[in-house]
């Protein structure tokens, strides 16, 4: 039952994440916290595996569909996210050594709530807010580093924050920002994937779940990418807003439950 539940969550999360550019981790992390089977470290590992597999599937499908990227933006944000991922993972390790699992979950839930609230408000009010078109390589790299660090620390992959950056600071719409966001998420997860391969995992980590999580994420990413290419920006924006609202409600529950 547990295996089926995890696979179902991963499939739905990655399908929605690939559609909107949110990546899936923003859904997997709070939902797995809500289910409450594993501790925060193991949940983060499962989320990383799912998001990484989803990114591979989505990037491949976007490339096959002929999506053209602005290379300066793509490479700057991606390399910045890679460095930020290292920083975020280092901070997460320090925090988990100092405080209990429930307190780490509470801290992440608080931070995630404010991130998601900011994203939701930005999405709903984006037409009234000023737009920027940043193309300076150093600035792009710096933004990618900040987003990558916070995203990996929160264990969400980074999609919600990526969309704010791409829409508000790079002048993309929600639909077109999705492939850039997926690429950022992919690079931010690389340090964690390498570390998982190189070091021993906690006793509570179950390798038998990994193949099913990967398969569910690949199918979810593929379906979500197809939906993204077929839907209009307005439809993608609506899906994204509904996701953020549902996750805000779930974060509130996780905060109250862990107080």
C-alpha positions as CSV (number, residue, x, y, z in Angstrom):
1,X,0.0,0.0,0.0
2,X,2.8,2.4,0.9
3,X,4.6,1.8,-2.4
4,X,1.5,2.5,-4.4
5,X,0.7,5.6,-2.4
6,X,4.2,7.0,-2.9
7,X,4.2,6.2,-6.6
8,X,0.8,7.8,-7.1
9,X,1.9,11.0,-5.3
10,X,5.1,11.2,-7.4
11,X,3.2,10.6,-10.7
12,X,0.6,13.4,-10.0
13,X,3.3,15.7,-8.6
14,X,5.7,15.4,-11.5
15,X,2.9,15.6,-14.1
16,X,1.7,18.9,-12.6
17,X,5.2,20.0,-12.0
18,X,6.3,19.5,-15.6
19,X,3.1,21.2,-16.8
20,X,3.7,24.4,-14.8
21,X,7.5,24.4,-14.3
22,X,7.1,23.9,-10.6
23,X,9.0,20.6,-10.8
24,X,7.1,18.3,-8.5
25,X,9.3,18.6,-5.4
26,X,7.1,21.4,-4.1
27,X,4.2,18.9,-4.1
28,X,6.1,15.7,-3.1
29,X,7.8,17.3,0.0
30,X,4.7,18.6,1.9
31,X,2.5,15.6,0.8
32,X,5.1,13.1,2.1
33,X,5.4,15.2,5.3
34,X,1.6,15.0,5.6
35,X,1.7,11.2,5.1
36,X,4.3,11.0,7.8
37,X,5.8,7.6,7.1
38,X,9.4,8.7,6.8
39,X,11.7,11.3,8.4
40,X,12.7,14.6,6.8
41,X,16.0,13.3,5.5
42,X,14.6,10.2,3.8
43,X,11.7,12.3,2.3
44,X,14.2,14.7,0.9
45,X,16.1,11.8,-0.8
46,X,12.9,10.3,-2.3
47,X,11.9,13.8,-3.5
48,X,15.4,14.4,-5.1
49,X,15.2,11.1,-7.0
50,X,11.7,11.8,-8.3
51,X,12.5,15.3,-9.3
52,X,15.8,14.3,-11.0
53,X,14.0,11.6,-13.1
54,X,11.2,13.9,-14.0
55,X,13.7,16.6,-15.2
56,X,15.5,14.1,-17.4
57,X,12.2,13.0,-19.0
58,X,10.9,16.6,-19.4
59,X,14.2,18.0,-20.8
60,X,14.4,15.2,-23.4
61,X,10.8,15.8,-24.5
62,X,11.2,19.6,-24.7
63,X,14.4,19.2,-26.8
64,X,12.6,16.8,-29.1
65,X,9.7,19.3,-29.6
66,X,12.2,21.9,-30.8
67,X,12.1,24.4,-27.9
68,X,14.6,27.1,-28.5
69,X,16.5,28.4,-25.4
70,X,18.3,31.7,-24.7
71,X,21.6,30.1,-23.9
72,X,22.9,32.9,-21.7
73,X,19.8,32.7,-19.4
74,X,19.7,28.9,-19.4
75,X,23.4,28.4,-18.7
76,X,23.7,31.2,-16.1
77,X,20.7,30.0,-14.1
78,X,21.6,26.3,-14.4
79,X,25.2,26.7,-13.3
80,X,24.1,29.1,-10.5
81,X,21.6,26.5,-9.4
82,X,24.3,23.8,-9.3
83,X,26.4,25.9,-7.0
84,X,23.4,26.9,-4.9
85,X,22.4,23.2,-4.6
86,X,25.8,22.5,-3.0
87,X,25.3,25.4,-0.5
88,X,21.7,24.4,0.3
89,X,22.5,20.8,0.9
90,X,25.4,21.8,3.2
91,X,23.1,24.1,5.3
92,X,20.5,21.4,5.4
93,X,23.0,18.9,6.8
94,X,24.1,21.3,9.5
95,X,20.5,22.0,10.5
96,X,19.5,18.3,10.8
97,X,22.5,17.7,13.1
98,X,21.5,20.5,15.4
99,X,17.7,20.1,15.8
100,X,15.2,17.3,15.8
101,X,13.3,15.9,12.8
102,X,10.0,17.6,13.8
103,X,11.6,20.9,14.3
104,X,13.3,20.7,10.9
105,X,10.0,19.8,9.3
106,X,8.4,22.8,11.1
107,X,11.2,25.2,9.9
108,X,10.9,23.9,6.3
109,X,7.1,24.2,6.5
110,X,7.3,27.8,7.7
111,X,9.7,28.8,5.0
112,X,7.8,26.9,2.3
113,X,4.6,28.6,3.4
114,X,6.0,32.1,2.9
115,X,7.7,31.0,-0.4
116,X,4.4,29.6,-1.7
117,X,2.4,32.6,-0.5
118,X,4.8,34.9,-2.3
119,X,4.6,32.8,-5.5
120,X,0.8,32.6,-5.3
121,X,0.4,36.4,-4.9
122,X,2.9,37.1,-7.6
123,X,1.1,34.8,-10.0
124,X,-2.3,36.4,-9.3
125,X,-0.9,40.0,-9.4
126,X,1.7,39.5,-12.1
127,X,-0.1,41.7,-14.6
128,X,0.0,44.7,-12.3
129,X,3.7,44.3,-11.3
130,X,6.7,45.7,-13.1
131,X,8.6,43.3,-15.4
132,X,12.3,43.3,-15.9
133,X,14.5,41.7,-18.6
134,X,17.8,40.9,-16.9
135,X,20.4,39.6,-19.3
136,X,23.6,40.3,-17.4
137,X,25.5,37.0,-17.0
138,X,26.8,37.7,-13.4
139,X,23.4,38.8,-12.2
140,X,21.7,35.7,-13.7
141,X,24.3,33.4,-12.1
142,X,23.8,35.1,-8.7
143,X,20.1,34.7,-8.9
144,X,20.4,31.1,-9.9
145,X,22.7,30.4,-6.9
146,X,20.3,32.0,-4.4
147,X,17.3,30.1,-5.8
148,X,19.2,26.8,-5.9
149,X,20.4,27.1,-2.3
150,X,16.9,27.9,-0.9
151,X,15.2,25.3,-3.1
152,X,17.5,22.4,-2.1
153,X,17.4,23.4,1.6
154,X,13.6,23.3,1.4
155,X,13.7,20.0,-0.5
156,X,11.2,21.3,-3.1
157,X,13.4,21.3,-6.3
158,X,12.9,25.0,-6.8
159,X,10.1,25.3,-9.4
160,X,7.9,27.9,-7.6
161,X,10.9,30.2,-7.0
162,X,12.2,29.6,-10.5
163,X,8.9,30.7,-12.0
164,X,9.0,34.0,-10.1
165,X,12.5,34.7,-11.4
166,X,11.7,33.7,-15.0
167,X,8.5,35.7,-15.2
168,X,9.4,38.7,-13.0
169,X,13.0,39.2,-13.9
170,X,13.5,37.5,-17.2
171,X,10.2,38.5,-18.9
172,X,9.0,35.0,-19.8
173,X,5.3,33.9,-19.3
174,X,4.4,31.0,-17.1
175,X,4.1,28.5,-20.0
176,X,7.5,29.4,-21.6
177,X,9.3,29.6,-18.3
178,X,8.6,25.8,-17.7
179,X,11.6,24.3,-19.7
180,X,14.0,26.8,-18.1
181,X,12.7,26.0,-14.7
182,X,13.1,22.3,-15.3
183,X,16.7,22.8,-16.4
184,X,17.4,24.8,-13.2
185,X,15.9,22.1,-11.0
186,X,17.9,19.4,-12.8
187,X,21.2,21.1,-12.1
188,X,20.3,22.0,-8.5
189,X,19.7,18.3,-7.8
190,X,23.0,17.0,-9.2
191,X,25.0,17.5,-5.9
192,X,22.4,15.6,-3.9
193,X,22.3,12.7,-6.4
194,X,26.1,12.4,-6.4
195,X,26.2,12.4,-2.6
196,X,23.4,9.7,-2.5
197,X,25.5,7.5,-4.8
198,X,28.7,8.0,-2.9
199,X,27.7,7.6,0.8
200,X,25.7,5.0,2.8
201,X,22.0,5.8,3.2
202,X,20.0,5.8,6.4
203,X,18.6,2.4,7.5
204,X,15.0,3.7,7.0
205,X,15.7,4.4,3.3
206,X,14.1,1.7,1.2
207,X,15.8,1.0,-2.2
208,X,12.9,-1.1,-3.3
209,X,10.8,2.2,-3.6
210,X,13.4,3.8,-6.0
211,X,12.5,2.0,-9.2
212,X,8.8,2.7,-8.9
213,X,9.5,6.3,-7.9
214,X,11.7,6.7,-11.0
215,X,9.2,5.1,-13.3
216,X,6.3,7.2,-11.9
217,X,8.4,10.4,-12.2
218,X,9.4,9.7,-15.9
219,X,5.8,9.1,-16.9
220,X,4.6,12.1,-15.0
221,X,7.3,14.3,-16.5
222,X,6.5,13.1,-20.0
223,X,2.8,13.6,-19.7
224,X,3.2,17.0,-18.0
225,X,5.5,18.2,-20.7
226,X,3.0,17.2,-23.4
227,X,0.3,19.1,-21.5
228,X,2.5,22.2,-21.2
229,X,3.1,22.3,-25.0
230,X,-0.6,21.9,-25.8
231,X,-2.1,24.2,-23.2
232,X,-2.2,28.0,-23.5
233,X,-0.4,30.3,-21.1
234,X,-3.7,31.1,-19.4
235,X,-4.4,27.4,-18.8
236,X,-0.9,26.7,-17.4
237,X,-1.2,29.8,-15.2
238,X,-4.5,28.5,-13.8
239,X,-3.1,25.1,-13.0
240,X,-0.1,26.7,-11.4
241,X,-2.2,29.0,-9.2
242,X,-4.4,26.1,-8.1
243,X,-1.3,24.1,-7.1
244,X,0.1,26.9,-5.0
245,X,-3.2,27.4,-3.2
246,X,-3.6,23.7,-2.4
247,X,0.1,23.6,-1.2
248,X,-0.5,26.6,1.0
249,X,-3.3,24.8,2.8
250,X,-1.2,21.7,3.2
251,X,1.7,23.7,4.6
252,X,-0.6,25.3,7.1
253,X,-1.6,21.8,8.3
254,X,2.0,20.6,8.5
255,X,2.9,23.7,10.6
256,X,0.0,23.2,13.0
257,X,0.7,19.5,13.3
258,X,4.4,20.0,14.1
259,X,4.0,22.9,16.6
